[in-house]
Amino acid sequence: MDVVYLFYETDQYAHTSMRIPFYGYDKPLFMRLVKNGGYWDAPRRQFILPHLQNPALNRIFTGVYVTVKEPSGLISAHGFFETPCPRKTAVSAAPGDTAPDNAPVTSKENFFSEEWRKKLNEALHLRKYSQKTRKMYLHYNTEFCGAAQKPPHAVTSGDVRRYIASLDEKFERSAATMNLAISALKFFYNEVMHNSIVREPSRPRQDKRLPLVLSKKEIQSLLSAETNPKHKLLLMLCYSCGLRVSEAVALKIEDIDFTRRTALIRMGKGRKDRYTMLGEIAAEHLSRYRTFFHIDHWIFPGQNADEHLSIRSAERIFEQALRSAGIEKKVSIHSLRHSFATHLLESGVDIRYIKDLLGHASIRTTERYTHVARRSALKIPSPLDMDTD
């Protein structure tokens, strides 16, 4: 269970502020804190809400939180036992409208029942959707019904529009996230409910962001800072093979061909197999690692030997290595894959070969790395460096 701890402090002028130590990153919560006047204290890794006067904490914290009042040390716990609250009768709504902003929000699970979850999950399995996709589709349909305060058979196209708009207006979600939510709703209402209330024209335009990459020097610093051999090998393979984190944690020793220096990626994105390169240095580390730890199945086993390391654990490993190396770029473990492609392109490798190594379906996806690669590596001089007539 994730618990947020809030530390109240009162100064000599009777002003109350609140400190919130963070050990992970929760973007929606960060956004809500910022909108309520909070700011991030980077050196101490905590959020500060200054001059707090009777905050509406239930609007900011949707889960479990604990308040600690200093210097008295009085501790109070909130959010452990959530019970549905009746809607206020003083507010009237027209048929098809969503609940007003000041209406109490009841449990989302009450509106998207277990029966509907089973039907959606069955339809997703019939089409062999991935576990991650099934999880996200269930999440967004549950969240939508909770936001609309209606069961699936009672929602309208207006509810869909308001929910999708709120993802941007209230939570500042990306276009990709909004499109995923639309796809989740469209699948359920079209394929399970046979009700076409979700229409394509409502989709937002995709953000065209450039990938964030680390320099070769930063990659070396990152790997040098990691002393755990298992963790170091994980980061090394993500970079040297250009792997997605989901592909890296699911690697098996039988997928590695040490003679041909290749790694077989099974059922990657789009449920496609592919081969990628295995560098000499990575191969040597992997060979020593396999011998020392007696690896015979998963290269990166989890706490349960029958399962591989979780994606979240791999992300934490990268985040810790990033801090140890003193790198302040806002990058994720996926940036190792971006760096792999960018550095190959800068080295003069044909972009079509890079496309196959990454497993991209379209060359247009790979071409975005040309906007990130250094101009000198692509032999494009700056106009300032050109000789004048």
Backbone hydrogen bonds, N-H to C=O, Kabsch-Sander energy under -0.5 kcal/mol:
donor,donor_aa,acceptor,acceptor_aa,energy
4,V,64,V,-1.8
6,L,66,V,-3.1
7,F,19,R,-2.7
8,Y,6,L,-0.6
8,Y,68,V,-2.6
9,E,17,S,-2.3
11,D,15,H,-2.3
14,A,11,D,-1.8
17,S,9,E,-2.6
18,M,49,L,-1.6
19,R,7,F,-2.6
20,I,47,F,-2.2
22,F,45,R,-2.1
26,D,24,G,-0.5
27,K,25,Y,-0.5
30,F,26,D,-2.5
31,M,27,K,-2.8
32,R,28,P,-2.1
33,L,29,L,-2.3
34,V,30,F,-2.5
35,K,31,M,-2.4
36,N,32,R,-0.9
37,G,34,V,-1.9
38,G,33,L,-2.7
39,Y,48,I,-2.0
41,D,39,Y,-0.5
41,D,46,Q,-3.2
42,A,40,W,-1.0
45,R,41,D,-0.9
45,R,42,A,-0.8
46,Q,41,D,-1.6
47,F,20,I,-2.2
48,I,39,Y,-2.6
49,L,18,M,-2.3
52,L,16,T,-4.7
57,L,55,P,-1.9
59,R,56,A,-1.5
60,I,56,A,-0.8
60,I,57,L,-0.7
61,F,57,L,-3.3
62,T,60,I,-0.7
64,V,2,D,-0.6
65,Y,78,H,-2.0
66,V,4,V,-2.8
67,T,76,S,-2.8
68,V,6,L,-3.1
69,K,74,L,-2.5
70,E,8,Y,-2.2
70,E,68,V,-0.6
73,G,69,K,-3.0
74,L,69,K,-0.8
76,S,67,T,-2.3
78,H,65,Y,-2.5
82,E,80,F,-0.6
91,V,88,K,-0.9
92,S,90,A,-0.5
97,D,94,A,-2.2
103,A,100,P,-1.8
106,T,104,P,-0.6
110,N,107,S,-0.8
111,F,108,K,-1.3
112,F,108,K,-1.6
113,S,111,F,-0.9
117,R,113,S,-2.0
118,K,114,E,-2.2
119,K,115,E,-1.9
120,L,116,W,-2.5
121,N,117,R,-2.6
122,E,118,K,-2.2
123,A,119,K,-2.1
124,L,120,L,-2.2
125,H,121,N,-2.1
126,L,122,E,-2.2
127,R,123,A,-1.1
128,K,125,H,-1.6
129,Y,124,L,-2.4
134,R,130,S,-2.6
135,K,131,Q,-2.3
136,M,132,K,-2.2
137,Y,133,T,-2.7
138,L,134,R,-2.2
139,H,135,K,-2.0
140,Y,136,M,-2.6
141,N,137,Y,-1.8
142,T,138,L,-2.0
143,E,139,H,-2.8
144,F,140,Y,-2.3
145,C,141,N,-1.9
146,G,142,T,-1.9
147,A,143,E,-2.4
148,A,144,F,-2.5
149,Q,145,C,-1.3
150,K,145,C,-1.5
154,A,151,P,-1.9
155,V,151,P,-0.7
155,V,152,P,-0.8
160,V,156,T,-1.6
161,R,157,S,-2.3
162,R,158,G,-2.3
163,Y,159,D,-2.3
164,I,160,V,-2.6
165,A,161,R,-2.4
166,S,162,R,-1.9
167,L,163,Y,-1.3
168,D,164,I,-0.8
168,D,165,A,-0.7
169,E,165,A,-2.9
170,K,166,S,-2.2
171,F,166,S,-1.4
172,E,168,D,-0.9
173,R,167,L,-3.1
178,M,174,S,-2.2
179,N,175,A,-2.5
180,L,176,A,-2.0
181,A,177,T,-2.2
182,I,178,M,-2.1
183,S,179,N,-2.4
184,A,180,L,-2.3
185,L,181,A,-2.4
186,K,182,I,-3.0
187,F,183,S,-2.4
188,F,184,A,-1.9
189,Y,185,L,-2.7
190,N,186,K,-2.3
191,E,187,F,-2.5
192,V,187,F,-0.7
192,V,188,F,-1.8
193,M,188,F,-2.4
195,N,189,Y,-4.5
197,I,195,N,-1.9
199,R,197,I,-0.6
202,S,199,R,-1.3
203,R,200,E,-2.4
209,R,207,D,-0.7
219,I,215,S,-2.2
220,Q,216,K,-2.1
221,S,217,K,-2.1
222,L,218,E,-2.4
223,L,219,I,-2.4
224,S,220,Q,-2.3
225,A,221,S,-1.9
226,E,222,L,-0.9
227,T,225,A,-0.6
232,K,228,N,-2.9
233,L,229,P,-2.0
234,L,230,K,-1.9
235,L,231,H,-2.1
236,M,232,K,-2.3
237,L,233,L,-2.6
238,C,234,L,-2.1
239,Y,235,L,-1.8
240,S,236,M,-3.2
241,C,237,L,-2.0
242,G,238,C,-0.5
243,L,237,L,-0.5
243,L,238,C,-1.0
247,E,244,R,-0.6
248,A,244,R,-2.2
249,V,245,V,-2.2
250,A,246,S,-0.7
251,L,248,A,-1.4
253,I,297,H,-2.6
255,D,252,K,-1.7
256,I,253,I,-1.3
257,D,262,T,-2.7
258,F,256,I,-0.7
261,R,257,D,-1.2
262,T,257,D,-1.7
263,A,276,T,-2.4
264,L,255,D,-2.4
265,I,263,A,-0.6
265,I,274,R,-3.3
266,R,264,L,-0.7
268,G,272,K,-3.0
271,R,268,G,-2.0
274,R,265,I,-1.8
276,T,263,A,-2.2
278,L,261,R,-2.1
283,A,279,G,-2.4
284,E,280,E,-2.1
285,H,281,I,-2.2
286,L,282,A,-2.5
287,S,283,A,-2.3
288,R,284,E,-2.1
289,Y,285,H,-2.5
290,R,286,L,-2.7
291,T,287,S,-1.8
292,F,288,R,-2.6
293,F,289,Y,-2.4
294,H,290,R,-0.6
295,I,290,R,-1.6
297,H,298,W,-0.5
299,I,251,L,-2.3
300,F,251,L,-0.6
302,G,304,N,-0.8
302,G,307,E,-3.1
305,A,303,Q,-0.6
307,E,304,N,-2.4
309,L,300,F,-3.1
314,A,310,S,-1.8
315,E,311,I,-2.3
316,R,312,R,-2.1
317,I,313,S,-2.1
318,F,314,A,-2.0
319,E,315,E,-2.4
320,Q,316,R,-2.6
321,A,317,I,-2.1
322,L,318,F,-2.4
323,R,319,E,-1.9
324,S,320,Q,-2.4
325,A,321,A,-2.0
326,G,322,L,-0.5
326,G,323,R,-1.0
327,I,322,L,-2.1
328,E,326,G,-0.5
331,V,329,K,-1.9
335,S,332,S,-1.9
336,L,333,I,-1.4
337,R,334,H,-0.6
338,H,334,H,-1.7
339,S,335,S,-2.6
340,F,336,L,-2.0
341,A,337,R,-1.9
342,T,338,H,-2.4
343,H,339,S,-2.8
344,L,340,F,-1.8
345,L,341,A,-2.1
346,E,342,T,-2.3
347,S,343,H,-1.2
348,G,345,L,-1.4
349,V,344,L,-2.3
353,Y,350,D,-0.8
354,I,350,D,-1.7
355,K,351,I,-2.1
356,D,352,R,-1.5
357,L,353,Y,-2.1
358,L,354,I,-2.3
359,G,355,K,-1.3
360,H,355,K,-1.9
365,T,362,S,-0.9
366,T,362,S,-0.8
367,E,363,I,-1.9
368,R,364,R,-0.5
368,R,365,T,-0.7
369,Y,366,T,-1.8
370,T,367,E,-1.6
371,H,368,R,-1.2
372,V,369,Y,-0.9
373,A,369,Y,-2.2
378,L,374,R,-1.2
379,K,376,S,-1.1
380,I,375,R,-2.5
385,D,382,S,-1.3
386,M,382,S,-0.5
386,M,383,P,-0.9
